[in-house]
Every structure is written in C-alpha cells, then in structure tokens.
Amino acid sequence: MIIDPELNAVQPFLLACVTAYCLGMMSLSISYMIPTYLMLALVVAYTRLAQKNALVTPAPLRFDPPLLVRIVAAGIFILFSIYVFVRFLA
C-alpha cells in the first residue's frame, strides 16, 4: 500500500494513459516516436516513487520457469488475437 495519497490518485490515470497510448500505437502504426520513451519514463518514475512511499517493499522480481511460461502464453494469445482481428475484421 502506498502512503502518499497523490501517488494513489495518479495510478489509474497513468495506467489509462499507457493503455491508450499502446492501443493507439497498434492502430495507427506509428511506433517510432519520442512520446514512446516519455510513456516508459513516466511508468519507471512512478514505480520508483511508489516503492519509496510504500509501507512494505515489494518482493524482488524473479525470472523463473513459471514466469517464462506465462510470458510465452501471453505472447501466443496476443499473436492469436491479432490474427483473428486481421482475418475477420480488417
């Protein structure tokens, strides 16, 4: 849980901005733009601020086989979703 109420208030808006930007990049095919780095920097800055203002520090991320399986499954799902979208809706 984050102590600072301003960071709690910003979190849903940051998630909405990053999600909308990613969807816009997929639909407009403009992937090489300077705002891409700005969005990534906003997420990293927010994460660092939230870690400093948290009651309990989160556990370190571990790269283990279950995580690798989830990453591969998410990649296959995204590729299949894009295939279905292009095949039937485009």
Secondary structure, DSSP 8 states (H G I E B T S, - for coil): -BS-HHHHHHHHHHHHHHHHHHHHHHHH-----HHHHHHHHHHHHHHHHHHHTBSS--------HHHHHHHHHHHHHHHHHHHHHHHHT-
